[in-house]
Amino acid sequence: MTDPAPRRSLFTRLGGAMAVGLAGLLPAAARAQTAAAPETGEWPGALTRRHRQLVDAAEINGGFPLAFTVAFLAPNPPGSAQAVLILRHGALPIALNSAMWEKYKIGAALKINDPETQAPAIKNPYLNPKPGVLMTDDMAVDRLLAAGTIVGACNVALHVMSKKLAAGAGVSAEDAAKEWTANVIPGITVIPSGTWGVNRAQEAGCTYCAG
């Protein structure tokens, strides 16, 4: 292994094998959309504010990824900070409107309680909540979007999770994925994968915060 050429060849083969293995885990529609996605530059776009932070939400975690986003933005002078929030893996449902939460029984299926009712959520508890329900009103996803937070939703998680919950809603996996994509909250961008977004946000100059 002292010769760099064999090492490069080995890593190339390993990388190709890993890519094939991961692709086999994804539905065809997700693979096609990921393959067609842009490779550079378009997302999250130019971040020009002095302070830039990525909050990486892999789980809903009681809404703390949203609260961490507020905790970053609030102490900074107005106009000096910008946040990028990635909703991937188990946090993906935060990106969906309440109609999808109700139809696909997301709260019951994923054991997510509504902080307002303390029962399995039948609506997105982080979208347009009543004042005082959340730890801070500003952590509502609609408020974060209005404040300029850039939010990306993982396309891989969307397909995997919608497929998992499709039967309970009486629809096919393909139709569920299409419906979920159509019902992502306006202002949230569906990105090829959450980990792709984590990389792109850091390349754009964001520091990292685990959600």
Backbone as a ProteinNet text record, in pm:
[ID]
protein_1_A
[PRIMARY]
MTDPAPRRSLFTRLGGAMAVGLAGLLPAAARAQTAAAPETGEWPGALTRRHRQLVDAAEINGGFPLAFTVAFLAPNPPGSAQAVLILRHGALPIALNSAMWEKYKIGAALKINDPETQAPAIKNPYLNPKPGVLMTDDMAVDRLLAAGTIVGACNVALHVMSKKLAAGAGVSAEDAAKEWTANVIPGITVIPSGTWGVNRAQEAGCTYCAG
[TERTIARY]
82.4	0	85.5	214.3	298.2	280.8	230.7	208.9	73.1	65	-63.7	-161.6	-113.8	-205.6	-295.7	-242	-331.1	-428.1	-381.9	-472.3	-589.9	-562.1	-670.5	-766	-711.6	-795.4	-884.4	-826.1	-904.5	-1017	-985.3	-1087.4	-1196	-1157.2	-1256.5	-1353.2	-1300.1	-1387.3	-1478.8	-1421.2	-1502.5	-1611	-1573.8	-1672.1	-1784.7	-1750.1	-1852.4	-1943.9	-1887.3	-1969	-2063.6	-2014.1	-2100.6	-2213.8	-2185.6	-2289.7	-2397.4	-2354.6	-2451.8	-2536.9	-2473.2	-2546.9	-2649.1	-2609.7	-2703.5	-2816.3	-2785.8	-2889.5	-2993.3	-2950.1	-3044.9	-3144.6	-3113.5	-3204.9	-3316.2	-3302.1	-3395.4	-3496.8	-3621.7	-3718	-3666.7	-3714.7	-3666.2	-3690.1	-3805.6	-3836.4	-3737.2	-3698.7	-3602.3	-3466.5	-3425.8	-3296.6	-3294.3	-3403.6	-3408.3	-3399.8	-3473	-3471.9	-3335.1	-3274.3	-3142.8	-3040.2	-3046.4	-2950.4	-2964.7	-3087.3	-3111.4	-3081.5	-3056.3	-3038.8	-2907.4	-2901.9	-2778.6	-2668.5	-2546.8	-2434.6	-2367	-2380.4	-2307.4	-2390.1	-2370.9	-2402	-2543.6	-2644	-2777.1	-2839.2	-2801.7	-2861.3	-2751.3	-2754.9	-2860.7	-2851.5	-2767.1	-2751	-2644	-2626.5	-2524.3	-2570.7	-2491	-2519	-2425.3	-2481.2	-2399.7	-2392.2	-2474.2	-2469.4	-2344.7	-2301.1	-2173.7	-2176.3	-2284.1	-2293	-2386.7	-2336.8	-2414.3	-2403.7	-2518.7	-2515	-2613.6	-2568	-2650.7	-2699.4	-2830.5	-2886.1	-2929.6	-2866.9	-2886	-2985.6	-3108.8	-3215.2	-3234	-3185	-3204.7	-3323.6	-3371.6	-3491.3	-3570	-3699.6	-3780.2	-3734.9	-3700.1	-3636.4	-3714.1	-3846.2	-3927.9	-3928.9	-3889.8	-3886.6	-3758.5	-3661.1	-3540.2	-3459.9	-3457.7	-3386.4	-3440.2	-3571.3	-3631.6	-3592.8	-3592.1	-3554.1	-3406.9	-3320.8	-3178.7	-3159.1	-3241.1	-3232.1	-3263.9	-3370.3	-3405.5	-3293.9	-3238.4	-3134.7	-3009.4	-2985.4	-2874.3	-2908.6	-3027.7	-3063.3	-3088.8	-3155.3	-3205.2	-3098	-2982.1	-2885	-2811.2	-2820.2	-2745.1	-2820.4	-2746.9	-2813.2	-2896.4	-3008.6	-3093.3	-3013.2	-3034.5	-2970.2	-2828.1	-2775.3	-2635.8	-2618.4	-2729.1	-2716.9	-2819.2	-2782.1	-2872.3	-2855.8	-2969.3	-2968	-3012.2	-2952.7	-2995.6	-3037.4	-3158.5	-3212.4	-3235.3	-3173.8	-3191.4	-3285.4	-3394.1	-3489.3	-3467.7	-3404.4	-3372.9	-3411.2	-3405.7	-3433	-3565.4	-3566.8	-3690.9	-3750	-3675.9	-3727.6	-3803.1	-3804.4	-3867.6	-4012.6	-4096	-4236.9	-4257.5	-4160.4	-4173.9	-4196.9	-4150.1	-4161.4	-4299.2	-4386.8	-4515.7	-4628.7	-4730	-4844.2	-4932.7	-5027.9	-5110	-5198.9	-5236.1	-5320	-5248.1	-5117	-5041	-5027.6	-5010.6	-5003.1	-5132.5	-5244.3	-5373.1	-5396.8	-5378.5	-5409.6	-5320.1	-5191.1	-5096.7	-5071.7	-5147.3	-5137.4	-4991.9	-4925.1	-4782.6	-4756.4	-4836.8	-4816.3	-4822.3	-4925.8	-4941.8	-4833.2	-4802.3	-4705.6	-4565.2	-4528.6	-4392.5	-4383.7	-4496.7	-4501.5	-4461.5	-4526.4	-4503.4	-4630	-4619.8	-4734.2	-4740.5	-4861.6	-4884.6	-4868.4	-4777.4	-4759.8	-4885.2	-4977.1	-5100.9	-5197.9	-5208.5	-5307.7	-5246.6	-5114.2	-5043.3	-5090.3	-5154.1	-5198.8	-5123.8	-5125.7	-5058.8	-5104.4	-5008.7	-5038.7	-5117.4	-5225.3	-5303.3	-5286.8	-5199.3	-5161.2	-5013.5	-4951.3	-4811.8	-4805.8	-4753.1	-4756.6	-4662.2	-4574	-4475.9	-4510.2	-4630.6	-4676.7	-4799.8	-4788.9	-4899.5	-4959.2	-4875.3	-4930.7	-4997	-5080.8	-5138.5	-5029	-5041.7	-4940.6	-4926.5	-4801.9	-4773.9	-4764.5	-4793.7	-4790.8	-4648	-4563.8	-4425.5	-4335.4	-4212	-4117.2	-4102.1	-4102.4	-4105.1	-4184.4	-4267.2	-4350	-4266.1	-4146.7	-4063.7	-4005	-4016.2	-3961.9	-4057.7	-4177.8	-4269.1	-4204.5	-4218.7	-4148.3	-4194.4	-4322.1	-4369.3	-4302.3	-4276.2	-4209.8	-4062.3	-3998.3	-3858.2	-3843.1	-3935.2	-3930.9	-3950.9	-4045.8	-4073.3	-3954.1	-3873.7	-3757.6	-3635.6	-3649.9	-3540.9	-3459	-3501.1	-3429.4	-3446.5	-3337.8	-3341	-3361.7	-3465.5	-3500.2	-3496.3	-3423.5	-3416.7	-3474.5	-3551.9	-3613.3	-3553.4	-3514.1	-3444.7	-3537.8	-3504.2	-3584.3	-3579.9	-3465.5	-3454.7	-3549.1	-3546.1	-3634.9	-3781.1	-3811.3	-3949.3	-4000.5	-3920.5	-3963.6	-3970.1	-3867.6	-3865.9	-3981.1	-4004.8	-4108.4	-4248.2	-4268.1	-4400.5	-4435.5	-4336.5	-4359.7	-4401.3	-4336.7	-4365.2	-4507.8	-4559	-4690.7	-4801.2	-4766.1	-4864	-4981.3	-4953.3	-5059.3	-5163.6	-5119.8	-5213.9	-5307.7	-5266.7	-5352.3	-5428.3	-5405.4	-5477.9	-5432.1	-5304.1	-5252.6	-5125.7	-5081.7	-4958.3	-4839	-4724.1	-4602.2	-4571.1	-4593.4	-4566.1	-4657	-4786.4	-4879.9	-4851.8	-4810.4	-4778.2	-4660.8	-4556.9	-4440.8	-4478.8	-4562.6	-4607	-4688.4	-4774	-4860	-4778.1	-4683.3	-4598.3	-4517.8	-4464	-4385.5	-4470.6	-4596.3	-4686.2	-4731.7	-4715.9	-4764.7	-4653	-4533.1	-4425.9	-4463.4	-4438	-4473.6	-4407.9	-4483.8	-4425	-4307.2	-4201.3	-4080.3	-3971.8	-4009.2	-3911.8	-3871.1	-3741.8	-3689.6	-3662.3	-3715.2	-3680.6	-3544.1	-3449.1	-3311	-3278.2	-3175.5	-3149.5	-3140.3	-3067.3	-3061.8	-3022	-3052.7	-3017.3	-2867.9	-2794.5	-2649.9	-2585.7	-2643.2	-2600.2	-2618	-2732	-2757.7	-2664.4	-2632.3	-2538.1	-2403.4	-2361	-2235.3	-2243.2	-2349.7	-2359.4	-2368.4	-2439.7	-2451.5	-2316.6	-2237.5	-2105.6	-2010.8	-2023.1	-1942.3	-1977.5	-2102.7	-2146.4	-2105.5	-2035.5	-1980	-2050.2	-2142.3	-2212.3	-2129	-2133.9	-2086.7	-2194.6	-2159.4	-2248.2	-2305.5	-2436.4	-2502.1	-2589.8	-2567.3	-2651.8	-2788.2	-2892.5	-3028	-3081.1
-122	0	126.6	115.9	235.1	309.1	240.9	302.3	370.5	505.4	575.2	529	479.6	438.1	323.9	213.8	107.8	156.8	249.5	300.7	372.1	456.7	528.8	430.7	326.7	226.8	156.6	121.5	53.9	142.9	270.4	360	386.6	392.1	411.2	294.7	171.4	54	51.2	85.2	86.4	192.4	310.1	416.7	377.8	312.1	268.7	165.6	73.1	-30.3	30.2	127.1	192.5	265.8	334.8	409.3	315.8	201.7	104.8	50.9	21.5	-31.2	66.8	193.8	293.4	315.1	317.1	337.3	227.3	105	-5.2	9	92.6	113.2	210.6	287.3	393.9	350.8	403	382.3	444	389.9	437.2	585.9	634.3	776.9	863.7	819.8	897	895.5	779.4	771.6	861.9	862.8	944.6	1092.4	1134.1	1275.6	1315.6	1228.8	1259.2	1269.9	1178.5	1180.5	1305.7	1356.7	1473.1	1604.1	1596.8	1718.6	1787.4	1919.1	1991.1	1953.6	1952.4	1910.4	2026	2147.1	2256.2	2383.1	2461	2602	2647.6	2575.5	2631.9	2642.9	2558	2558.6	2545.6	2619.9	2711.8	2851.3	2869.4	3001	3081	3204.7	3290.2	3336.3	3307.8	3353.2	3469.6	3588.2	3708.7	3768.2	3718.9	3775.9	3726.5	3804.5	3777	3643	3613.9	3493.2	3393.6	3272.3	3172.9	3038.1	2979.8	2850.2	2751.5	2628	2515.5	2441.7	2415.2	2327	2198.9	2089.4	1959.4	1876.8	1867.4	1796.3	1657.6	1556.6	1418.1	1354	1416.4	1372.5	1496.1	1478.9	1592.6	1638	1544.4	1576.9	1682.2	1663.7	1756.5	1897.8	1916.4	2049.9	2126.7	2064.3	2137.4	2187.4	2119.1	2179.5	2318.3	2335.7	2466.4	2565.6	2518.2	2605.4	2644.9	2550.4	2583.2	2689.9	2684.2	2784.6	2922.6	2930.2	3057.9	3103.6	3008.2	3043.1	3097.5	3056.5	3114.1	3253.4	3268.7	3394.6	3507.9	3476.8	3581.6	3673.8	3623.4	3714.5	3804.9	3778.2	3855.4	3983	4089.8	4211.4	4183.6	4252.1	4229.2	4241.4	4144.8	4147.6	4096.9	4049	4006.7	3855.8	3779.4	3633.4	3564.8	3447.7	3367.1	3220.5	3149.9	3008.9	2923.7	2804.9	2702.1	2581	2533.4	2420.2	2303.5	2189.3	2068	1973.6	1933.5	1837.5	1705.2	1610.6	1482.4	1369.2	1246.5	1127.3	1147	1129.5	1135.8	1273.8	1378.5	1515	1560.3	1478.7	1517.8	1563.7	1500.1	1542.9	1688.7	1753.2	1896	1974.5	1922.4	1992.9	1979.4	1896	1867.2	1947.1	1978.8	2051.3	1959	2017.9	1941.6	1838.9	1862.1	1764.3	1629.8	1631.1	1506.6	1439.9	1518.7	1461.7	1388.6	1447	1384.4	1260.1	1271.4	1160.5	1039.3	1063.4	952.4	914.2	976.6	943.9	947.8	1055.8	1067.7	1068.6	1139.7	1146.1	1009.7	931.7	798.3	703.8	709.7	616.3	638.8	764.9	797.4	834.9	819.3	847.7	992.7	1083.1	1226.3	1286.9	1339	1401.7	1550.2	1601.1	1744.2	1810.4	1907.7	1971	2043.7	2073.5	2139.9	2041.6	1920.3	1824	1710.5	1692.5	1580.8	1444.7	1445.2	1323.1	1312.6	1192.4	1180.2	1289.1	1356.4	1473.3	1433.7	1503.2	1485.3	1606.3	1697.7	1812	1836.9	1915.7	1951.7	2046.2	2001.2	2085.3	2204.3	2206.3	2314.3	2412.2	2399.9	2488.7	2565	2696.7	2784.2	2741.3	2718.5	2678.7	2796.9	2765.4	2870.5	2934.8	3063.7	3129.8	3058.4	3041.9	2983.5	2832.7	2764.8	2618.4	2565.9	2625.8	2580.9	2650	2604.1	2663.3	2812.7	2851.4	2992.1	3001.4	3102.8	3114.7	3125.8	3183.6	3207.3	3080	2966.1	2841.8	2773.6	2825.9	2770.6	2778.9	2673.5	2668.5	2780.7	2821	2931.4	3063.3	3081.7	3204.4	3205.4	3088.3	3081	3111.3	3057.9	3086.3	3235.6	3294.5	3436.7	3522.6	3471.4	3546	3526.7	3446.1	3429.1	3303.1	3213.4	3086.8	3003.7	2946.9	2860.1	2717.4	2652	2518.3	2419.7	2310.2	2203.4	2075.7	2003.8	1876.8	1764.3	1656.8	1546	1465.3	1457.7	1381.6	1231.4	1182.6	1040.3	1004.2	1083.1	1057.2	1068.4	1164.4	1181.2	1054.1	996.1	875	753.9	738.5	622.2	627.7	744.4	754.8	749.3	814.1	809.9	667	591.5	451.5	371.2	397.3	325.6	350	471.7	507.7	503.2	467	470.1	375	252.6	153.5	199	262	309.5	416.3	486.5	588.8	535.4	406.9	345.9	390.8	424.5	469.1	390.1	396.9	330.4	412.5	347.4	417.6	531.3	507.1	610.9	731	704.6	815.7	890.3	817.3	881.9	977.6	934.4	1020	1146.2	1129	1245.3	1340.4	1284.7	1368.3	1441.9	1372.4	1439	1551	1524.5	1628.1	1751.2	1727.8	1838	1914	1853.8	1915.7	1956	1972	2033.8	2180	2228.5	2365.8	2463.9	2558.7	2656.8	2730	2744.4	2808.1	2709.1	2579.9	2475	2409.1	2388.2	2328.5	2180.5	2096	1954.1	1939.4	1886.1	1872.8	1724.7	1691.7	1551.1	1460.1	1502.3	1427	1523.3	1484.6	1571	1585.4	1475.6	1483	1567.5	1561.2	1650.8	1795.7	1825.4	1961.3	2004.4	1912.1	1942.8	1983.1	1910.2	1943.8	2079.6	2102.6	2227	2349	2337	2450.5	2484.7	2382.3	2409.1	2465.1	2416.5	2474.4	2621.6	2659	2797.5	2884.6	2823.7	2903.5	2890	2794	2777.3	2697.2	2737.2	2651	2545.3	2441	2324.5	2317.6	2291.2	2265.7	2142.2	2040.5	1921.4	1954.6	1908	1937.5	1838.1
0	0	0	-31.8	-39.4	-170.1	-271.5	-402.7	-401.8	-424.4	-418.8	-525	-638.9	-745.8	-702.5	-642.2	-594.6	-488.3	-400.8	-298.1	-361.1	-460.4	-527.7	-593.6	-655.3	-720.8	-620.3	-502.7	-399.7	-349.6	-319.7	-267.4	-371.4	-497.5	-603.5	-607.4	-596.7	-598.4	-477	-359.2	-237.7	-246.3	-297.5	-310.7	-404.3	-517.2	-610.6	-550.2	-473.5	-409.4	-308.1	-231	-132.4	-200.6	-310.8	-381.9	-434.5	-490.6	-540.9	-427.4	-312.1	-198.3	-145.4	-132.4	-84	-183.1	-311.3	-412	-405.6	-372.9	-366.1	-253.4	-152.2	-41.2	-74.9	-181.4	-211.9	-316.2	-305	-412.2	-541.6	-653.8	-783.4	-801.6	-756.5	-774.7	-699.1	-578.7	-501.1	-567.8	-620.9	-689	-810.5	-885.9	-1007	-973	-869.2	-834.6	-780.4	-700.2	-647.1	-759.3	-855	-964.6	-1048.8	-1059.6	-1143.4	-1071.4	-939	-861.1	-896.7	-883.4	-913.2	-815.6	-861.6	-779.6	-706.8	-757.1	-695.2	-694.1	-588.8	-592.8	-568.2	-617.5	-617.6	-478.1	-386.2	-252.4	-149	-40.7	2.8	-56.4	-156.6	-216.8	-142.7	-184.4	-123.3	14.2	114.9	250.7	280.2	294.7	302.3	442.2	535.1	669.7	744	839.4	906.3	979.9	1049.8	1131.4	1063.8	1039.6	964.9	1035.6	1065.1	1134.6	1074.2	1064.9	1023.6	1147.6	1152.7	1255.2	1184.4	1224.1	1159.7	1240.7	1191.9	1263.8	1204.6	1275.8	1233.3	1303.5	1411	1482.3	1524.1	1548.3	1593	1731.9	1818.6	1947	2025.2	2031	2108.3	2055	1929.5	1870.4	1896.2	1963.8	1999	1879.1	1763	1650.2	1613.4	1625.6	1599.2	1707.9	1833.1	1944.1	1933.9	1892.6	1876.4	1768.6	1665	1558.6	1614.1	1694.3	1757.8	1851.4	1929	2025.3	1957.6	1833.8	1757.5	1707.2	1650.8	1586.4	1686.6	1796.9	1886.6	1944	1987.3	2050.2	1952.6	1823.2	1725	1686.3	1655.3	1608.2	1483.4	1465.9	1348.5	1218.7	1129.4	998.9	995.6	1109.4	1112.1	1108.7	1120.1	1130.9	1040.9	993.5	911.8	949.2	955.2	991.8	873.8	865	770.8	854.3	832.3	907.9	813.2	844.2	764.3	838.1	771.8	827.5	755.3	823	761.4	855.7	805.2	885.3	961.5	1092.1	1168	1183.1	1145.6	1157.1	1033.4	928.6	802.5	818.4	904.3	912.8	950.9	1013.2	1042.9	914.5	801.6	673.1	610.2	666.4	603.6	666.5	585.3	640	724.1	792.5	887.7	820.3	694.6	624.3	613.7	591.4	581.6	718.3	821.9	956.9	991.6	952.5	983.6	898.3	768	678.7	704.8	729.9	744	890.9	980.4	1124.1	1171.3	1134.4	1162.6	1312.6	1388.4	1532.1	1597.6	1565.5	1624.2	1575.2	1446.4	1388.6	1442.5	1463.7	1505.8	1653.2	1725.6	1869.6	1899.2	1825.4	1844.7	1904.6	2025.2	2090.2	2057.2	2048.9	2030.7	2167.1	2182.4	2313.6	2362.5	2271.6	2312.5	2377.1	2321.2	2368.7	2450.1	2440.3	2503	2450.9	2336.4	2268.3	2136.4	2073.2	1942.9	1846.1	1786	1703.1	1578	1553.1	1430.1	1338	1376.3	1292.9	1319.7	1235.5	1258.3	1377.8	1490.9	1610.9	1604.8	1503.8	1492.8	1380.7	1327.5	1220.7	1268.5	1272.3	1315.4	1450.1	1551.2	1681.6	1752.3	1849.2	1931.4	2016.7	2046.7	2130.1	2264.8	2306.9	2436.8	2440.7	2329.4	2328.6	2324.8	2242.7	2228.1	2331.2	2340.3	2435.7	2412	2285.3	2246.2	2116.5	2104.3	1984.3	1858.1	1868.6	1751.2	1691.4	1762.8	1708.1	1611.1	1593.6	1493.7	1356.6	1277.4	1149.1	1057.1	1065.6	982	1020.7	1149.9	1194.8	1154.4	1163.3	1122.4	973.7	892.6	749.2	723.4	795	776.2	817.9	912.2	959.4	870.3	764.2	669.2	685.6	774.4	788.1	661.4	612.6	495.6	544.1	495.4	544	427.5	446.4	347.6	403.1	322.1	361	278.3	345.2	280.6	190.5	61.9	-33.5	-5.6	42.8	74.3	188.7	295.4	409.3	368.7	281.6	236.2	169.3	81.6	10.8	103.3	187.3	276.8	376	435.6	538.1	478.3	363.1	301.1	259	212.4	176.9	299.3	411.2	535	582.4	562.6	615.1	509.9	386.9	278.1	302	344.9	360.5	461.2	567.9	669.5	619	512.2	452.3	331.7	298.4	187.4	50.6	36.9	-92.5	-124	-248.5	-288.1	-242.1	-236.3	-198	-294.2	-421.7	-522.1	-503.4	-481.1	-461.7	-331.8	-229	-102	-118.8	-189.4	-210.8	-288.5	-389.3	-467.6	-380.6	-296.1	-212.3	-106.7	-47.9	50.6	-13.8	-130.8	-199.1	-228.5	-268.5	-300.8	-176.9	-58.8	64.2	159.4	107	184.5	207.3	325.6	361.5	263.9	208.3	117.3	182.6	106.4	156.9	194.2	212.5	241	109.8	90.5	-31.1	-10.2	-98.8	-97.3	-163.6	-88.6	-136.8	-156.2	-235.1	-267.8	-146.3	-44.7	80.7	190.6	313.3	425	442.5	423.1	440.1	329.1	208.9	100.9	144.9	206.7	253.1	364.4	455.8	563.4	503.8	401.8	334	266.7	190.2	112.3	204.5	315.7	407.3	468.2	502	558.6	452.7	328.4	221.1	198.2	230.6	215.5	335.1	431.1	541.6	673.5	687.4	814.5	913.9	1040.3	1146.5	1172.6	1248.1	1263.5	1405.3	1413.7	1540.7	1525.7	1607.3	1604.5	1663.1	1592.7	1636.6	1737.6
[MASK]
+++++++++++++++++++++++++++++++++++++++++++++++++++++++++++++++++++++++++++++++++++++++++++++++++++++++++++++++++++++++++++++++++++++++++++++++++++++++++++++++++++++++++++++++++++++++++++++++++++++++++++++++++++

